[in-house]
Amino acid sequence: MSDTNRGTDVPSSDPAADAAAIFDLLIGLVRAQVLRGIAALHIADHLSDGAMMAEEVAKREGSHPQATYRLMRAASSIGLLSYEGDRRFSLTGRGRLLRSGVPGSMRSLVLAQTGQALWQSWAHFSEAVRAGGAQTKKALGMEIFEYYSKPENSEEAALFAQAMGNLSGLVTQGAVAALSTAGVSTVVDVGGSNGDFVLALMEADPELRGQVLDLPHVVESARGEADKRGLSGRLSAVGGDFFVEVPPADLYLVKTILHDWDDDQCTTILRNCRSAVNEGGRALVVEMVVGEIGKPDLATLSDMAMLTSTNGMERDLDEFDALFAASGWRRSKTYPVGNGYFGMEVDAV
Ligand SMILES: C[S@@+](CC[C@H](N)C(=O)[O-])C[C@H]1O[C@@H](n2cnc3c(N)ncnc32)[C@H](O)[C@@H]1O
């Protein structure tokens, strides 16, 4: 089955080809679970030192030999593993990114996206469309960030924070390269999770002092990350609520936050930044931006994920500008930062 033809670029009138295309789209759910299997059963980790027979991997992992072989065979059909013959497999470049704890790893992102909270929410997707909002209360008994804040879900919450770090890896390099920090001494990463973004900025500019504001159960991971990078002397992490108050700063980083919330909630977050910003300060909002309708657009697909599990949405530039205008900001610069994400710098008006 081809890996292509999944976009809108196939104006086919051949019913057989169209049926095959639909089947190919549908099998995406299996692709996601094969990714999960390779990550969750540490198969990428077991193969880090070279090719191995499926049975040997199964023995190390304590999994079923034949089922493990079938999973590895499927993974080799979608480019995660390479088949070396005699039931032996090795990692491809993509497969290597499913190892744990390596630079650029996507493992936590895969596990969080296919994990309990988000996967269960997808089961209620049609209802979310009918009702016009996420059904996480039905799926999980509560809103998503409340779910992650419960002590019994702390492992999943930690995974989600690491997943945000994995996702950050897709855009931080581009954002750090594009953003000038001249004249900036204090930066607050609003909802900064494990602080990946602000820490990358601090590595690029040794004069910066950074702060992560996030929910109390999350900020410990930012402290740990700063320690790991030898930056704890310049980073503080504050547990708080961005709907109530944000600390003063010359620069706010608001990365993949607004897409979690409705317009009124976004306006509150941005207004809180506007009220606290130091004279001459600004904010950098990083989000996917919805482009031309009808073209292949990751932002519109990510928007479905937002509809399923949050109160938010992905927005187009006009919608962002309306939020900025309503909260005392004006967009001054916009640039792509990689993988469908854009940086939008806003100045106080
Ligand atoms: C989608 S994640 C984005 C994390 C990070 N900015 C990034 O791009 O990797 C949203 C973050 O907002 C945090 N958050 C949710 N509600 C919050 C609140 N009321 N106050 C502060 N942080 C909050 C979550 O804990 C989570 O870390």
The ligand as an SDF file (V2000), in Angstrom:
LIG
                    3D

 27 29  0  0  0  0  0  0  0  0999 V2000
    0.3930   21.8200   25.2460 C   0  0  0  0  0  0  0  0  0  0  0  0
    1.3780   22.0400   26.6680 S   0  0  0  0  0  0  0  0  0  0  0  0
    2.6260   23.1430   26.0580 C   0  0  0  0  0  0  0  0  0  0  0  0
    3.8780   23.1210   26.8650 C   0  0  0  0  0  0  0  0  0  0  0  0
    5.0380   23.9860   26.3530 C   0  0  0  0  0  0  0  0  0  0  0  0
    4.6930   25.3720   26.2370 N   0  0  0  0  0  0  0  0  0  0  0  0
    5.5590   23.4540   25.0460 C   0  0  0  0  0  0  0  0  0  0  0  0
    5.2920   24.0460   24.0140 O   0  0  0  0  0  0  0  0  0  0  0  0
    6.2290   22.4010   25.0480 O   0  0  0  0  0  0  0  0  0  0  0  0
    0.3810   23.0940   27.6920 C   0  0  0  0  0  0  0  0  0  0  0  0
    1.0080   23.4090   29.0350 C   0  0  0  0  0  0  0  0  0  0  0  0
    0.1440   24.3260   29.7390 O   0  0  0  0  0  0  0  0  0  0  0  0
    0.1570   23.9660   31.1020 C   0  0  0  0  0  0  0  0  0  0  0  0
   -1.0560   24.5280   31.7700 N   0  0  0  0  0  0  0  0  0  0  0  0
   -2.3260   24.1090   31.6260 C   0  0  0  0  0  0  0  0  0  0  0  0
   -3.1600   24.8650   32.3580 N   0  0  0  0  0  0  0  0  0  0  0  0
   -2.3690   25.7940   32.9790 C   0  0  0  0  0  0  0  0  0  0  0  0
   -2.6560   26.8830   33.8820 C   0  0  0  0  0  0  0  0  0  0  0  0
   -3.9110   27.1520   34.2390 N   0  0  0  0  0  0  0  0  0  0  0  0
   -1.6270   27.6450   34.3190 N   0  0  0  0  0  0  0  0  0  0  0  0
   -0.3400   27.3530   33.9240 C   0  0  0  0  0  0  0  0  0  0  0  0
   -0.0100   26.3380   33.0690 N   0  0  0  0  0  0  0  0  0  0  0  0
   -1.0200   25.5740   32.6060 C   0  0  0  0  0  0  0  0  0  0  0  0
    0.1710   22.4530   31.0590 C   0  0  0  0  0  0  0  0  0  0  0  0
    0.5670   21.8910   32.2960 O   0  0  0  0  0  0  0  0  0  0  0  0
    1.1730   22.1950   29.9280 C   0  0  0  0  0  0  0  0  0  0  0  0
    2.4840   22.1120   30.3940 O   0  0  0  0  0  0  0  0  0  0  0  0
  1  2  1  0
  2  3  1  0
  2 10  1  0
  3  4  1  0
  4  5  1  0
  5  6  1  0
  5  7  1  0
  7  8  2  0
  7  9  1  0
 10 11  1  0
 11 12  1  0
 11 26  1  0
 12 13  1  0
 13 14  1  0
 13 24  1  0
 14 15  1  0
 14 23  1  0
 15 16  2  0
 16 17  1  0
 17 18  1  0
 17 23  2  0
 18 19  1  0
 18 20  2  0
 20 21  1  0
 21 22  2  0
 22 23  1  0
 24 25  1  0
 24 26  1  0
 26 27  1  0
M  CHG  2   2   1   9  -1
M  END
$$$$
